[in-house]
Each structure stands twice: as C-alpha cells, then as structure tokens.
Amino acid sequence: MIQQKNVLKLTKSLGDFHYFPKPTNFNLTNTNMNLLSMGFILYTQFGVLSSAFFGVIGKSSCEEESIKLDIKRICGLFFPAYLPQYFNDYPYYQLYVFIQSLNAAMLISSGILVIAFTCGVVELLTCHIANLKRLLSECFDVENEEERKNRLKLCVKYHVHIIKMAEKMNSTLGNATFANATFTGIILAIVFFQFTREPSVKTFIHGFGWLLALFVISYCGQRLINESEGISNCMYFTDWYTADVEAQKYLILIIARSNHYLYLDAKGFGHVCLETFTNALKAAYSFLTLLLNSADDY
C-alpha cells in the first residue's frame, strides 16, 4: 500500500530547508510525533501481553463453562479460534498461544505504525503551513517595496511547495489511510460484539486502542484543514493595502490557491477529519447491530 521510494521523497521534502526557512516548532513537532509512535507501540505491546495474561487467567472458568455446555473449545487464547483438531496438552497449547500472540503483535503494530507515520506527516505539513502564515504576516513589516516583493515571491513559491507536498502525501498514503478508515470501523464492531458477549478487560483494551488511533488521525486531519483554511484570513489581516499593484498580484495567487484547503485523502472514504471519526463510529454501530441481530437469530 505504501511505496517506499515515495515515502523517502516525502520525508525528504518535509525536512528540506535549503530554499525555505525552517518552521520554528518543527523539531518540537517531530519529537512529539516520535513520542506518539512510541506510545502507540508500547500500548500495542501492553495490549497483547495483557490479553495473553487475562486469557491464561480466565482459562479455568472457560473450561468449567465448556464442561457445563458439553462443548469442546480451546480456552485461554488471545482471540477465539476454530481449529480442525482439539488440543490442550503441553507443549502444543503453549506453542499455539505464543504464535497467536506474536502474530497479533506484528499485525497490530504494523497497522499502528502506519497510522503514527501518517499523523507525523500531517503534523509536519501543518507546521509548514503555520510557517507560511508567519512569513506572510512579516512581508509588510519592511518599508522597502522591493524587499516586500521578494518576500511575497518566496511565499508564493513556498505555498506551491506545500501544495506539492500535500499531493505527494495523498498519493503515497491515500490507500493506507482508506484501508485504516474502512477496516477500523469493522474491527471496532467485531471487538464491541465480542465485548457484549463476553465482557473482559482484554477486549476493552483492544477496542479502546483502535478507537484512540482513529481519533488521533482524524484530529490531525482536521488540524490540517483548519490551518490551510486560515491562509487567506492571515493575509486579510496584514497591511496588504499599503503594497503597490505588482506586489498585490502575488497575494491574489496565494488567495486563489488557498481557496481549496489541503487535506489528508482517504480515497473513497473522503477527507480525513473529525467527521471521519463520527462516520466510522456510525459504520461500526451499523455493523454491530447486524452482528447482534444475526447472533440472536441463531
């Protein structure tokens, strides 16, 4: 889903300050995003370990219930599994629990890392937009008309550079963002369905993790939209009327481009924003209702 060469080009363009000044809070934002990634990974590992732990703890009660219901099922697993052969002896049972937990950790961690990387790219792009707005507000701090024109030319080029980075971001991460927005709703519905049937701490930890990841990426997408929409407002509150006609033409170019806000594209799912979060919850609720009705029929 993610093309490695395009990812390298995207990260390189985000950190390239050869032609344009470095945003004042770039390093702080980059550090915060690294901490966010570490937090996601730690939460994922904690969730896997706690799920395995609570599965082993609840194995005895699960086995007692299986005896009462006269059914054969393997208890204490990370998640329910239906296998062609029943086994509960050492070392086959322990080996299967280990493999299942390891696969869960790898799959969930890879998905969470993609979400964390996407959030980092969006936040760094938001930093560049804030830096552009700062440069625009400083264009009219000088009295020299030629210096004003040079600063405005730089802002026009910088704005084009930001737009190209946004397009590169969507072409590189769009499919992964679509998959995340789509499957997160399905995963939440399945997790909540399992929680309604067998309430447990491990199910709650799993569902809360996916819910938090979806909210974070939706919030970052909303910040990108809000920041890009503020470019034209930023120019409006400058002393643009003191510039000559030629300098004002550069402002028109920026205003024309800023009429179309920048966004994180989720392909067929739309633009990622807080509305995406609510839409995913609605989809999860609809799918959960379908699962509950289907379970009641049987």
C-alpha positions in Angstrom: 0.0 0.0 0.0 2.8 2.4 0.8 5.6 2.9 -1.8 8.9 3.1 -0.1 10.5 5.4 -2.7 7.7 7.9 -2.5 7.9 7.7 1.3 11.5 8.6 1.2 10.9 11.5 -1.2 8.0 12.8 1.0 10.1 12.7 4.2 13.0 14.4 2.5 10.8 17.2 1.1 9.3 17.8 4.6 12.7 18.2 6.1 14.3 20.1 3.3 15.1 23.7 4.3 17.5 24.7 1.6 15.2 27.0 -0.2 12.6 27.9 2.5 13.1 28.8 6.2 12.7 26.1 8.8 9.4 26.2 10.9 10.1 27.4 14.4 8.3 24.4 16.0 9.5 21.8 13.5 11.8 20.0 15.9 9.3 20.0 18.7 6.6 18.6 16.5 8.9 15.9 15.2 9.8 15.0 18.7 6.2 14.8 19.8 5.3 12.6 16.8 8.2 10.2 17.7 6.8 10.1 21.2 3.3 9.4 19.8 4.7 6.5 17.8 6.5 5.1 20.8 3.3 5.5 22.9 1.3 3.6 20.2 3.8 0.8 20.1 4.0 0.5 23.9 0.2 0.4 24.2 0.1 -2.3 21.5 2.6 -4.4 23.3 0.8 -3.8 26.6 -2.5 -4.8 25.0 -1.0 -8.0 23.5 0.7 -9.0 26.8 -2.4 -8.2 28.9 -4.7 -10.1 26.5 -2.4 -13.2 26.7 -2.3 -12.8 30.5 -6.0 -12.4 31.0 -6.6 -15.3 28.6 -4.5 -17.6 30.8 -6.1 -16.3 34.0 -9.6 -17.0 32.7 -8.8 -20.4 31.2 -10.1 -22.4 34.2 -13.5 -20.6 34.2 -13.7 -21.1 30.4 -13.0 -24.8 30.8 -15.7 -25.2 33.5 -18.2 -23.5 31.3 -17.3 -25.7 28.4 -17.9 -28.8 30.5 -21.3 -27.5 31.6 -22.3 -26.8 28.0 -20.7 -30.0 26.8 -18.7 -28.4 24.1 -15.0 -28.7 23.1 -13.2 -25.4 22.7 -9.6 -24.3 23.3 -9.6 -21.8 26.2 -7.1 -19.1 27.1 -6.3 -18.0 23.5 -5.5 -14.4 22.5 -8.7 -14.5 20.4 -11.3 -17.2 19.7 -10.2 -19.7 17.1 -11.9 -22.7 15.5 -9.5 -25.4 14.7 -10.0 -28.8 13.0 -8.4 -30.6 15.9 -8.8 -30.1 19.6 -5.6 -29.9 21.6 -4.9 -28.8 25.1 -1.7 -30.5 26.1 1.8 -29.3 26.6 3.7 -28.1 24.5 1.2 -27.8 21.7 -1.2 -25.5 23.5 1.6 -23.2 24.8 3.2 -23.1 21.3 -0.1 -22.1 19.7 -0.7 -19.3 22.2 2.8 -18.0 21.6 2.4 -18.0 17.8 -1.0 -16.4 18.0 0.1 -13.6 20.3 3.3 -13.0 18.2 1.2 -12.7 15.0 -1.3 -10.4 16.7 1.6 -8.2 18.0 3.1 -8.0 14.5 -0.1 -7.3 12.6 -1.4 -4.7 15.1 2.0 -3.0 15.4 2.4 -2.6 11.7 -1.1 -1.0 11.3 -0.5 1.3 14.3 2.9 2.3 12.9 1.3 3.3 9.6 -1.2 5.4 11.5 1.5 7.1 13.6 3.6 7.8 10.5 0.6 9.4 8.7 -0.1 11.5 11.7 3.5 12.7 11.8 3.5 13.6 8.1 0.2 15.6 8.5 1.5 17.4 11.6 4.8 18.4 9.9 2.9 19.6 6.9 0.7 21.7 9.3 3.9 23.1 10.7 4.9 24.3 7.2 1.6 25.9 6.7 1.9 27.8 10.0 5.4 28.9 8.9 4.0 30.2 5.6 1.4 32.2 7.5 4.1 33.7 9.7 6.2 34.7 6.6 3.1 36.3 5.0 2.4 38.4 8.1 6.1 39.5 8.1 6.1 40.6 4.5 4.7 44.0 5.3 7.0 44.7 8.3 9.5 46.3 5.9 9.2 49.6 4.2 11.3 48.8 1.2 8.9 47.9 -1.7 11.5 45.7 -3.4 12.1 43.7 -0.3 8.3 43.2 0.1 8.1 41.8 -3.4 11.0 39.4 -2.8 9.3 38.2 0.4 6.0 37.7 -1.4 7.7 35.8 -4.2 9.2 33.5 -1.6 5.8 33.0 0.0 4.2 32.1 -3.4 6.9 29.5 -4.1 6.6 28.2 -0.6 2.9 27.8 -0.9 3.3 25.9 -4.2 5.9 23.7 -2.5 3.5 22.9 0.4 0.7 22.0 -2.1 3.0 19.6 -3.9 3.9 18.0 -0.6 0.2 17.6 0.2 -0.4 15.9 -3.2 2.6 13.6 -2.7 1.3 12.7 0.8 -2.1 11.8 -0.6 -0.7 9.7 -3.5 1.7 7.9 -1.1 -0.5 7.4 2.0 -4.0 7.6 0.5 -4.6 3.8 0.0 -3.3 3.0 3.5 -5.5 5.8 5.0 -8.5 4.4 3.2 -7.8 0.9 4.5 -7.4 2.2 8.0 -10.6 4.2 7.9 -12.5 1.3 6.5 -11.3 -1.6 8.5 -11.1 0.3 11.8 -14.9 0.5 11.8 -15.2 -3.2 11.1 -12.7 -4.1 13.8 -14.4 -1.9 16.3 -17.8 -3.6 15.5 -16.3 -7.1 16.0 -14.5 -6.1 19.2 -17.6 -4.5 20.7 -19.7 -7.5 19.6 -17.2 -9.8 21.5 -17.4 -7.4 24.5 -21.2 -7.7 24.6 -21.0 -11.5 24.5 -18.1 -11.9 26.9 -17.1 -8.7 28.7 -13.4 -8.7 29.5 -10.5 -6.3 30.2 -8.5 -7.5 27.2 -11.4 -6.8 24.8 -11.8 -3.3 26.3 -8.1 -2.6 25.9 -8.2 -3.8 22.2 -11.2 -1.7 21.3 -10.0 1.4 23.1 -6.7 1.3 21.3 -8.3 1.2 17.9 -10.7 3.9 18.9 -7.9 6.1 20.1 -5.8 5.6 16.9 -8.8 6.6 14.8 -9.5 9.7 16.8 -5.8 10.8 16.7 -5.5 10.6 12.9 -8.9 12.2 12.4 -7.9 15.1 14.7 -4.6 15.6 12.8 -6.5 15.7 9.5 -8.9 18.3 11.0 -5.9 20.4 12.1 -4.5 20.3 8.6 -7.8 21.5 7.1 -8.2 24.3 9.7 -4.6 25.5 9.2 -4.8 25.6 5.4 -8.2 27.4 5.5 -6.6 30.2 7.6 -4.0 31.2 5.0 -6.4 33.7 3.3 -7.6 35.0 6.6 -3.9 35.6 7.6 -3.4 37.7 4.5 -6.6 39.7 5.1 -5.3 40.9 8.5 -2.0 42.1 7.0 -1.3 45.6 5.7 -1.7 44.4 2.1 -3.4 47.7 1.1 -0.1 49.5 1.6 1.7 47.5 -1.2 1.8 48.5 -4.8 -0.2 46.8 -7.5 2.5 44.5 -8.6 3.0 43.2 -5.1 -0.7 42.7 -4.6 -0.8 40.4 -7.7 1.3 37.9 -5.7 -1.3 38.0 -2.9 -4.0 37.1 -5.5 -2.1 34.0 -6.5 -1.9 32.8 -2.9 -5.6 33.6 -2.2 -6.6 31.7 -5.4 -4.7 28.6 -4.3 -5.8 28.8 -0.6 -9.5 28.7 -1.6 -9.0 25.0 -1.9 -8.0 23.7 1.5 -5.4 21.0 1.9 -6.5 17.7 3.4 -5.5 14.1 4.1 -7.3 12.0 1.4 -8.7 8.6 2.3 -9.7 7.9 -1.3 -13.3 6.7 -1.4 -13.8 7.4 2.3 -13.4 11.2 1.8 -11.2 13.7 3.6 -9.9 12.6 7.0 -11.3 14.9 9.7 -13.4 14.7 12.8 -16.4 13.9 10.7 -14.5 10.8 9.6 -14.3 9.7 13.2 -18.1 10.0 13.6 -18.8 8.3 10.3 -16.5 5.4 11.3 -18.4 5.1 14.6 -21.7 5.1 12.7 -20.5 2.4 10.4 -19.2 0.4 13.4 -22.6 0.7 15.1 -24.5 -0.4 12.0 -22.2 -3.4 11.6 -22.5 -4.2 15.3 -26.3 -4.1 15.1 -26.1 -6.5 12.1 -23.9 -8.9 14.1 -26.2 -8.8 17.2 -29.3 -9.4 15.1 -27.6 -12.3 13.3 -26.5 -13.8 16.6 -30.0 -13.6 18.0 -31.4 -15.4 15.0 -29.2 -18.4 15.8 
